[in-house]
Amino acid sequence: MADELGILKIAPFSWEELQVAEPGLWIGSEHFVDFSPADGRYHKTTVPPVFGRTPAVLSHSVPNLRGEPTVRQAIEFVPATPLEYLERWSLNNEVFGDDARLASLIEWPDGALSFGITQPQYHGEPAEPRDIERYFRAAGWTRLNDPSGHLVFYNYAFQVIAIDAASRNCYLTDGELQPFDVILCRPSPELEEFLRIYPV
């Protein structure tokens, strides 16, 4: 399908060779990022072999010196599937009015794959947490209590969770807030229960 759409790219070098050849390339936890002055857009490529991150409820055994270990649950970020990654950007476009576009599917020599997306350049100042919360509440989101400590919002109309709504992912421009790299997803049953999205 990617070949038919003209977006399949066969990399002539490995991911490791690219890192050596481009030492100035900005690499985050999910993407390596480059800005193209020609189109005024950021080009983001997923770091192989994963497709970004998504929230999940994980359980950890906690030692208890007085008896059996107890289990602690927390939301952590785990590797997303390709479909979860694409849904994330589709939701960002739908919910936040972003303009993320799938530009390429890159096949590396070792068989690993990466998605390449492009996104507009957003100008502004990183938003303060109070500005972020004010924006989400005004837009119809409900802040959820996350025992893990993440700032999590839920939109009952879209049935979507917003997590990682941090200053680095939300800019203020002329008093307007633009989220541009917030992780959006439809909650799993485990996330619904953990966050008590639908209290009984």
Backbone as numpy.savetxt, mean C-alpha at the origin, in Angstrom:
# Nx Ny Nz CAx CAy CAz Cx Cy Cz
-1.77 -12.16 -21.58 -2.59 -10.97 -21.58 -1.72 -9.70 -21.58
-0.69 -9.70 -20.70 0.19 -8.53 -20.64 0.89 -8.31 -21.97
1.25 -9.44 -22.64 1.91 -9.34 -23.94 0.94 -8.74 -24.97
-0.32 -9.18 -24.92 -1.32 -8.67 -25.85 -1.55 -7.17 -25.65
-1.47 -6.72 -24.39 -1.68 -5.30 -24.09 -0.43 -4.45 -24.35
0.67 -5.13 -24.65 1.90 -4.41 -24.94 2.62 -3.89 -23.70
2.31 -4.47 -22.53 2.96 -3.98 -21.31 3.96 -4.99 -20.73
4.13 -6.14 -21.38 5.10 -7.13 -20.89 6.51 -6.67 -21.27
7.37 -6.57 -20.28 8.76 -6.17 -20.50 9.67 -7.28 -19.98
10.60 -7.69 -20.79 11.57 -8.70 -20.38 12.85 -7.97 -19.97
13.20 -8.06 -18.70 14.39 -7.35 -18.21 15.66 -8.06 -18.71
16.60 -7.31 -19.28 17.84 -7.92 -19.77 18.87 -8.13 -18.65
18.54 -7.74 -17.44 19.47 -7.86 -16.31 18.65 -8.24 -15.08
19.34 -8.70 -14.07 18.66 -9.12 -12.84 18.36 -7.92 -11.95
17.49 -8.12 -10.98 17.17 -7.10 -10.00 18.44 -6.67 -9.27
19.30 -7.63 -8.92 20.55 -7.32 -8.22 21.47 -6.47 -9.10
21.54 -6.81 -10.39 22.38 -6.03 -11.31 21.85 -4.61 -11.48
20.54 -4.46 -11.47 19.95 -3.12 -11.56 20.35 -2.27 -10.36
20.33 -2.86 -9.17 20.70 -2.12 -7.96 22.15 -1.64 -8.03
23.03 -2.47 -8.59 24.44 -2.10 -8.71 24.61 -1.01 -9.77
23.90 -1.13 -10.88 24.04 -0.18 -11.98 23.42 1.17 -11.67
22.39 1.17 -10.79 21.68 2.41 -10.46 21.73 2.66 -8.95
22.91 2.99 -8.40 23.01 3.14 -6.94 22.17 4.28 -6.38
21.80 5.24 -7.22 21.00 6.37 -6.75 19.50 6.11 -6.79
19.11 4.92 -7.23 17.69 4.59 -7.33 17.08 4.54 -5.93
15.92 5.22 -5.77 15.28 5.23 -4.45 14.47 3.95 -4.30
14.81 3.17 -3.28 14.14 1.89 -3.04 13.49 1.94 -1.67
12.17 1.79 -1.62 11.43 1.74 -0.36 11.14 0.31 0.02
10.17 0.14 0.90 9.84 -1.21 1.37 9.04 -1.99 0.33
8.40 -1.28 -0.61 7.54 -1.96 -1.58 7.97 -1.74 -3.03
8.54 -0.56 -3.32 8.81 -0.17 -4.70 10.22 0.40 -4.84
10.73 0.36 -6.07 11.79 1.32 -6.39 11.14 2.37 -7.28
11.53 3.61 -7.04 10.79 4.76 -7.55 11.70 5.66 -8.35
11.17 6.14 -9.48 11.90 7.08 -10.31 10.90 8.13 -10.80
11.35 9.37 -10.92 10.48 10.43 -11.42 10.83 10.72 -12.87
9.79 10.81 -13.69 9.99 11.12 -15.11 9.56 12.56 -15.39
10.50 13.47 -15.60 10.13 14.85 -15.94 9.33 14.94 -17.23
9.53 13.97 -18.13 8.85 14.02 -19.43 7.34 13.98 -19.28
6.84 13.13 -18.37 5.39 13.04 -18.19 4.91 13.55 -16.83
5.87 14.02 -15.99 5.49 14.57 -14.69 4.89 13.53 -13.76
5.30 12.28 -13.93 4.73 11.21 -13.12 5.84 10.40 -12.46
5.49 9.82 -11.30 6.39 8.88 -10.65 6.16 7.50 -11.25
7.25 6.80 -11.45 7.20 5.42 -11.95 7.64 4.52 -10.79
6.74 3.64 -10.38 7.00 2.76 -9.24 6.99 1.32 -9.73
8.00 0.56 -9.32 8.10 -0.84 -9.70 8.22 -1.67 -8.43
7.38 -2.70 -8.33 7.41 -3.53 -7.12 8.76 -4.24 -7.01
9.26 -4.31 -5.78 10.52 -4.99 -5.52 10.26 -6.49 -5.58
10.89 -7.19 -6.52 10.61 -8.62 -6.64 11.14 -9.38 -5.43
10.47 -10.47 -5.05 9.40 -11.16 -5.78 8.00 -10.83 -5.26
7.84 -9.78 -4.41 6.52 -9.52 -3.83 5.83 -8.35 -4.53
4.55 -8.20 -4.24 3.73 -7.17 -4.87 3.18 -6.24 -3.79
4.09 -5.54 -3.14 3.68 -4.64 -2.07 3.27 -5.40 -0.82
2.61 -4.70 0.06 2.20 -5.26 1.35 0.71 -5.06 1.56
0.15 -5.93 2.39 -1.25 -5.81 2.76 -1.39 -6.17 4.24
-2.38 -5.62 4.93 -2.52 -5.93 6.36 -3.15 -7.31 6.58
-2.70 -7.96 7.63 -3.26 -9.26 8.02 -3.15 -9.39 9.54
-4.05 -10.17 10.11 -4.00 -10.44 11.54 -3.12 -11.67 11.75
-2.03 -11.48 12.49 -1.12 -12.58 12.79 -1.15 -12.88 14.28
-0.95 -14.14 14.61 -0.94 -14.58 16.00 0.48 -14.94 16.41
0.87 -14.53 17.63 2.20 -14.83 18.15 2.06 -15.41 19.54
2.86 -16.43 19.80 2.87 -17.04 21.12 3.72 -16.17 22.06
3.16 -15.88 23.22 3.86 -15.05 24.22 4.18 -15.93 25.42
5.47 -16.08 25.78 5.82 -16.93 26.91 5.15 -16.45 28.20
4.74 -17.40 28.99 4.11 -17.12 30.28 4.79 -17.99 31.32
5.55 -17.36 32.23 6.31 -18.12 33.21 5.43 -18.85 34.22
4.16 -18.47 34.30 3.27 -19.08 35.28 2.39 -20.18 34.69
2.56 -20.47 33.42 1.69 -21.49 32.83 1.88 -21.56 31.33
0.80 -21.95 30.65 0.83 -22.11 29.21 1.06 -20.75 28.52
1.76 -20.77 27.40 1.95 -19.51 26.66 0.59 -18.94 26.22
0.51 -17.64 26.18 -0.69 -17.00 25.68 -0.46 -16.59 24.23
-1.53 -16.27 23.55 -1.44 -15.88 22.15 -1.81 -14.41 22.03
-0.96 -13.66 21.35 -1.21 -12.25 21.10 -1.45 -12.07 19.61
-2.51 -11.33 19.28 -2.79 -11.05 17.88 -2.47 -9.59 17.58
-2.03 -9.35 16.35 -1.72 -7.98 15.94 -1.83 -7.89 14.42
-2.12 -6.68 13.94 -2.10 -6.44 12.50 -0.66 -6.18 12.09
-0.22 -6.92 11.10 1.10 -6.73 10.53 0.96 -6.69 9.01
1.99 -6.18 8.35 1.96 -6.11 6.90 2.67 -7.33 6.33
1.98 -8.04 5.44 2.52 -9.24 4.82 2.55 -9.04 3.31
3.32 -9.87 2.59 3.35 -9.71 1.13 1.96 -9.86 0.51
1.63 -8.94 -0.38 0.34 -8.98 -1.06 0.43 -9.87 -2.30
-0.70 -10.41 -2.69 -0.76 -11.15 -3.94 -0.83 -10.14 -5.10
-0.57 -10.58 -6.32 -0.73 -9.65 -7.45 -2.12 -9.04 -7.52
-3.17 -9.83 -7.28 -4.53 -9.29 -7.35 -4.79 -8.29 -6.23
-4.27 -8.56 -5.02 -4.43 -7.60 -3.92 -3.75 -6.29 -4.25
-2.58 -6.37 -4.88 -1.85 -5.16 -5.24 -2.63 -4.34 -6.27
-3.14 -5.00 -7.29 -3.90 -4.28 -8.32 -5.19 -3.70 -7.75
-5.84 -4.44 -6.84 -7.06 -3.93 -6.22 -6.76 -2.68 -5.39
-5.63 -2.69 -4.72 -5.24 -1.53 -3.90 -5.20 -0.26 -4.73
-4.58 -0.33 -5.90 -4.47 0.87 -6.73 -5.78 1.22 -7.40
-6.56 0.22 -7.75 -7.88 0.48 -8.30 -8.75 1.20 -7.28
-8.67 0.77 -6.01 -9.42 1.43 -4.94 -8.92 2.85 -4.70
-7.60 3.07 -4.77 -7.06 4.42 -4.61 -7.62 5.36 -5.68
-7.73 4.85 -6.91 -8.30 5.67 -7.98 -9.77 5.96 -7.71
-10.51 4.93 -7.29 -11.95 5.07 -7.08 -12.28 5.94 -5.87
-11.59 5.69 -4.76 -11.94 6.32 -3.49 -11.29 7.70 -3.34
-10.03 7.85 -3.74 -9.29 9.09 -3.51 -9.13 9.93 -4.78
-9.61 9.45 -5.91 -9.45 10.21 -7.14 -8.02 10.26 -7.63
-7.24 9.24 -7.29 -5.86 9.17 -7.76 -5.87 8.79 -9.24
-4.71 8.77 -9.85 -4.60 8.42 -11.26 -3.45 7.44 -11.44
-3.46 6.35 -10.65 -2.44 5.32 -10.78 -2.76 4.47 -12.01
-1.74 4.17 -12.80 -1.93 3.40 -14.03 -0.95 2.25 -14.08
-1.44 1.07 -14.46 -0.56 -0.06 -14.68 0.17 0.15 -15.99
1.49 0.22 -15.91 2.29 0.53 -17.11 3.03 -0.67 -17.65
3.39 -1.61 -16.75 4.18 -2.74 -17.24 4.11 -3.93 -16.29
4.36 -5.09 -16.87 4.62 -6.31 -16.11 6.02 -6.72 -16.51
6.94 -6.69 -15.55 8.36 -6.95 -15.84 8.70 -8.38 -15.45
9.29 -9.09 -16.38 9.76 -10.45 -16.10 11.28 -10.40 -15.96
11.77 -10.80 -14.78 13.20 -10.80 -14.51 13.81 -12.12 -14.98
15.12 -12.17 -15.21 15.75 -13.40 -15.71 15.53 -14.63 -14.83
15.35 -14.42 -13.52 15.13 -15.57 -12.63 13.67 -16.02 -12.59
12.81 -15.38 -13.41 11.41 -15.76 -13.45 10.51 -14.95 -12.54
11.10 -14.15 -11.64 10.29 -13.29 -10.77 9.62 -12.21 -11.61
8.50 -11.69 -11.10 7.75 -10.66 -11.81 7.63 -9.40 -10.96
7.49 -8.28 -11.62 7.22 -6.99 -10.96 6.14 -6.27 -11.74
5.30 -5.51 -11.02 4.38 -4.59 -11.67 5.04 -3.22 -11.72
4.85 -2.52 -12.81 5.26 -1.13 -12.91 4.01 -0.27 -13.01
3.88 0.70 -12.12 2.75 1.63 -12.20 3.29 3.04 -12.33
2.46 3.95 -12.81 2.81 5.36 -12.80 1.74 6.10 -12.02
2.15 7.21 -11.45 1.27 7.99 -10.58 1.65 9.46 -10.69
0.67 10.37 -10.59 1.01 11.79 -10.68 1.96 12.23 -9.57
2.68 13.30 -9.82 3.48 13.93 -8.78 2.56 14.85 -7.99
2.53 14.65 -6.68 1.71 15.50 -5.82 2.62 16.44 -5.06
2.24 17.71 -5.03 3.02 18.73 -4.33 2.31 19.06 -3.03
3.06 19.51 -2.07 2.48 19.92 -0.81 3.39 19.57 0.35
2.85 19.76 1.53 3.57 19.45 2.76 2.99 18.18 3.37
3.83 17.34 3.97 3.28 16.17 4.66 2.24 16.61 5.70
1.10 15.95 5.67 0.01 16.31 6.57 0.29 15.85 7.99
-0.18 16.62 8.94 -0.08 16.24 10.35 -1.16 15.19 10.66
-0.93 14.34 11.67 -1.94 13.34 12.01 -3.33 13.92 12.24
-3.42 15.11 12.86 -4.74 15.71 13.10 -5.43 16.08 11.79
-4.63 16.52 10.78 -5.20 16.85 9.47 -5.70 15.59 8.76
-4.94 14.52 8.91 -5.33 13.25 8.28 -6.63 12.74 8.88
-6.71 12.76 10.21 -7.93 12.27 10.85 -9.12 13.16 10.50
-8.92 14.47 10.48 -10.00 15.39 10.13 -10.51 15.11 8.72
-9.60 14.89 7.78 -9.97 14.61 6.39 -10.80 13.34 6.30
-10.30 12.25 6.91 -11.00 10.98 6.80 -12.39 11.04 7.44
-12.48 11.64 8.61 -13.80 11.74 9.27 -14.78 12.57 8.43
-14.29 13.68 7.87 -15.15 14.54 7.06 -15.60 13.83 5.78
-14.79 12.88 5.30 -15.11 12.16 4.07 -15.95 10.90 4.33
-16.41 10.74 5.57 -17.31 9.62 5.87 -16.65 8.36 6.37
-15.37 8.44 6.75 -14.66 7.28 7.28 -14.85 7.21 8.80
-14.79 6.02 9.35 -14.86 5.80 10.79 -13.50 5.31 11.27
-12.98 5.96 12.30 -11.71 5.48 12.86 -11.99 4.25 13.71
-11.19 3.21 13.49 -11.34 1.96 14.22 -10.27 1.85 15.29
-10.58 1.15 16.35 -9.61 0.91 17.41 -8.77 -0.30 17.03
-7.49 -0.07 16.80 -6.57 -1.16 16.47 -5.63 -1.37 17.65
-5.77 -2.48 18.37 -4.86 -2.75 19.49 -3.39 -2.80 19.07
-3.13 -2.99 17.77 -1.75 -3.04 17.29 -1.12 -1.66 17.23
-1.95 -0.61 17.22 -1.43 0.75 17.23 -1.44 1.45 15.89
-1.95 0.80 14.84 -2.02 1.46 13.53 -3.20 2.43 13.49
-3.04 3.48 12.68 -4.16 4.37 12.41 -4.97 3.73 11.30
-6.19 3.29 11.64 -7.02 2.53 10.69 -8.38 3.21 10.58
-8.83 3.38 9.34 -10.16 3.93 9.08 -10.94 2.92 8.25
-12.27 2.98 8.39 -13.12 2.11 7.59 -14.22 2.93 6.96
-14.46 2.68 5.69 -15.54 3.35 4.98 -16.64 2.32 4.73
-17.77 2.48 5.44 -18.85 1.51 5.34 -19.51 1.55 3.96
-19.49 2.69 3.30 -20.10 2.78 1.97 -19.28 2.00 0.94
-17.96 2.16 0.98 -17.09 1.44 0.05 -16.71 0.06 0.56
-16.89 -0.18 1.87 -16.47 -1.42 2.55 -14.97 -1.64 2.36
-14.22 -0.58 2.69 -12.78 -0.56 2.48 -12.08 -0.07 3.73
-10.96 -0.71 4.04 -10.07 -0.28 5.13 -8.99 0.61 4.54
-8.65 1.67 5.26 -7.49 2.51 4.94 -6.51 2.37 6.09
-5.31 1.96 5.78 -4.28 1.79 6.81 -2.97 2.37 6.26
-2.09 2.74 7.13 -0.84 3.40 6.74 -1.12 4.80 6.21
-2.15 5.43 6.78 -2.47 6.83 6.42 -1.55 7.74 7.23
-0.27 7.69 6.89 0.74 8.44 7.62 1.11 9.71 6.86
1.84 10.60 7.52 2.24 11.88 6.91 2.99 11.69 5.60
3.78 10.63 5.51 4.56 10.40 4.28 3.67 10.02 3.10
2.41 9.63 3.39 1.50 9.18 2.34 0.33 10.13 2.11
0.34 11.28 2.76 -0.76 12.25 2.64 -0.16 13.66 2.63
-0.43 14.41 1.58 0.08 15.77 1.49 -1.06 16.78 1.61
-0.74 17.93 2.17 -1.65 19.06 2.22 -1.22 20.07 1.16
-2.16 20.43 0.28 -1.90 21.45 -0.73 -3.05 22.44 -0.71
-2.73 23.70 -0.41 -3.76 24.75 -0.31 -4.91 24.33 0.60
-4.55 23.71 1.71 -5.56 23.30 2.69 -6.30 22.02 2.36
-6.04 21.43 1.19 -6.70 20.18 0.79 -5.74 19.01 0.98
-6.28 17.92 1.51 -5.44 16.74 1.74 -5.57 15.77 0.58
-4.43 15.26 0.09 -4.41 14.26 -0.98 -3.68 13.02 -0.49
-4.43 11.94 -0.19 -3.75 10.66 0.08 -3.24 10.09 -1.24
-2.01 9.55 -1.25 -1.49 9.04 -2.52 -0.78 7.70 -2.39
-0.55 7.22 -1.21 0.08 5.90 -1.09 -0.46 5.17 0.13
-1.70 5.47 0.49 -2.34 4.79 1.61 -2.74 3.39 1.15
-2.58 2.41 2.02 -2.96 1.05 1.67 -4.46 0.88 1.89
-5.17 0.58 0.81 -6.59 0.31 0.87 -6.82 -1.16 0.57
-7.76 -1.76 1.28 -8.10 -3.16 1.00 -9.49 -3.47 1.52
-10.06 -4.52 1.00 -11.31 -5.02 1.53 -10.95 -5.99 2.66
-11.55 -5.81 3.85 -11.10 -6.60 5.00 -11.45 -8.08 4.90
-10.52 -8.90 5.32 -10.78 -10.33 5.46 -11.67 -10.54 6.67
-12.30 -11.72 6.81 -13.09 -11.99 8.02 -12.28 -11.82 9.31
-10.99 -12.16 9.25 -10.13 -12.02 10.44 -9.93 -10.54 10.80
-9.73 -9.70 9.79 -9.61 -8.27 10.05 -10.92 -7.69 10.56
-12.04 -8.11 9.98 -13.35 -7.64 10.44 -13.55 -7.94 11.91
-13.21 -9.17 12.30 -13.41 -9.57 13.70 -12.44 -8.85 14.62
-11.17 -8.77 14.23 -10.15 -8.17 15.08 -10.43 -6.69 15.33
-10.88 -6.00 14.28 -11.14 -4.56 14.39 -12.58 -4.25 14.81
-13.39 -5.29 14.97 -14.79 -5.13 15.36 -15.52 -4.16 14.43
-15.35 -4.41 13.14 -15.97 -3.54 12.15 -17.50 -3.59 12.26
-18.00 -4.79 12.49 -19.45 -4.98 12.64 -19.69 -5.57 14.02
-19.78 -4.71 15.06 -19.93 -5.23 16.43 -21.24 -6.00 16.57
-21.17 -7.05 17.37 -22.38 -7.85 17.61 -23.02 -7.45 18.93
